[in-house]
Amino acid sequence: MDICITPKALGGTVSIPSSKSIGHRDLICAALAEGESIVENISISQDIEATCRVLQAFGAVIERIPSAHTGRAAYRVTGGLKPQTQPVMADCCESGSTLRFLIPVGMLNDQRVTFIGQGKLPKRPLDPYYQIFADHHITYTLTDDGLPMTVQGRLQPGRYALAGNVSSQFFTGLLLTLPLLDGDSVLESTTTLESLSYVTMTLDCMARHGVHVQWDGKNTFHIPGNQSYQAGTYTVEGDYSQAAFWLSAGLLGNPITCTGLRQHSSQGDEAIVSILQDMNGTIVGNDSSLQAQPSSTVGTTIDVEDCPDLVPVLTVVASCSEGVTRITHAARVRLKECDRLHAMAVELNKIGACIEEEPEGLIIHGVSGFTGGTVDGWNDHRVAMALAVASQRCQSPLTITGALCVCKSYPTFWEDFALLGGQCEQKG
């Protein structure tokens, strides 16, 4: 489906979807706990559904129930994953988090698990796990594309070492799983560990569910074994990576208030607030909401090592800012659902931006506005949503092809876009 947008400044109030990153983690911890848990305030998305589907294949019972939060869902999770008598098919769809988090979980029991995926997921790197399989005598087979991949073996307590400059998701998968083993383990990064905020988020979530890890704050985790996740009721907070689109839109259009956010969150993407303020953006708020106000933003240097998902929308804001912006430490952004550095440069340059690619970042020269025309969403939810924000500064209508890809993380995005005054029409 394509979306044709008639340029108009957005404004108003929007309730931010719950954090997809925390939702994944809460659901996994609940599935690993013995007994029944309730995970509240989850915004349904294809990625969350993929995690539920794989956890069910591993033996969890998961039921969607009404939520106390309007427009959201809650899940009743009966955990305690047991060995499956038949080989398990784990369909991760296009969710990298689902795949990388749940590969170690699948090895808690000596069972045969085949992981499959769609879109670009089969080609996303899994090399750190291959090395662990080899070091710990885990049998695996894979295709030339990476997926399907069949794994069989049981994780044992011990020392685990892997590179920390590919994705923190590998560390999250092991951190979630190793405390359940019959013995202590050490997890160590052989390089500088990037995306530290995502690791902090994992440890915070584990602690809320009753499992604790000793971390030196750098590269080494000491993980006591024989721990147990605790069943309970858990509420997922609002997602700063989704709020980033509306906060950016508020600087470029009319005031936008985002509700449902928690200040001083463990989410690394809360950095969007300070980044936009550093660009001379006006953002005010309280304990549960933030308002972005129209601002004359200026270029700056933005290090996205710890918040790579912000790159697409920051590229839009930078293109509408006075002067030059440099986005640095963004090499891993090329390994997402698409090469996001290249995608944003190509699509925005089509409509009048001035963006230069570097191997690990972008140089963005501010322009007065965009022409409009047709751009491609690259089957990437964050690219499509960022281009929607850019439509406010277009001189003529903007058509985004493949715009349904927003369903991966934010199925109600276009409804919220219209709620904020956006004029858009489905085509095809």
C-alpha angles and dihedrals in degrees: 000000000000126000122213112202125198104212113254135148111257123223143156137066128315132184107229118231116249118268109280090199093055091040091058091050096045092050093049093048090049091051091050092052123089110242136017126323134179118216107196135199101024120163107218116239137155091257094053090047089052092055091049091049094052093044088053090051087054091055107271119133109224124181126180111227135177114285129223085227115081113246094009135097136230127208129216105211123192104193141183104112112224129195111272118230093216130050111276125233110206111195108195094175104200098327115122090184092056093049099044096040095048104042090083091042088056089057095056087094125038095252136132112253127181114199117204133179145175139226114013094337095097089060098047112110121271097163096122089060093048089059091049091050090053094045094048100038097249113158116228140164128190142175127247089266093052096246138103089053123176118204129186128176143073126266113239127200114260143089120332122188127181140153115274098200099076103059137327087223090085090057092048091053092053095040091055092050111033096068089065094060123103096255143022124291139193121216116196135181114223091203135033105300109239129201091034092172091065090053090049089051090053093049092047091051092047091050091052087054092049103261122117136196131188111230126183090211092248128051109332133076123187107204121194112214132221093051125145131214112233123232116231146114118300130182121207117223127224120286118249092194088063094039087057091074094054095041088052091046090053091057091051098041134011127329114295124192118204116202131194098046126133117217118226090028125171087236111112090209089071080087087084088083097056093039093054091045089052086055089057093262118151113230123165130175154135138232095301109022144036130203124206115203130199108278142175097238125201134207123263142156114277122195106203098178090118099034108037095154090068094065099092097053093038088056088058094048091046091051089055094047130094114256131000129325124195120200109200140185090029103128092118090058086075089065099058126098084307136353092285096188091056094039095053093045093049097045099042092044087055089064100042108285123135108222129156122199123225125184092257104021151352137272109212123192113200118244132192094245147312130277101222125227131124126330132174125239091211089221085282119126095209094048092051093047092047091052089051089057089050091056089078090072096044121114093211136020118303121215118200113198120213091018095159089079087090086081089079091078110353113032093172094051095112091046090053090045089057091043088059091053100269116152111216136154130199117238128190 
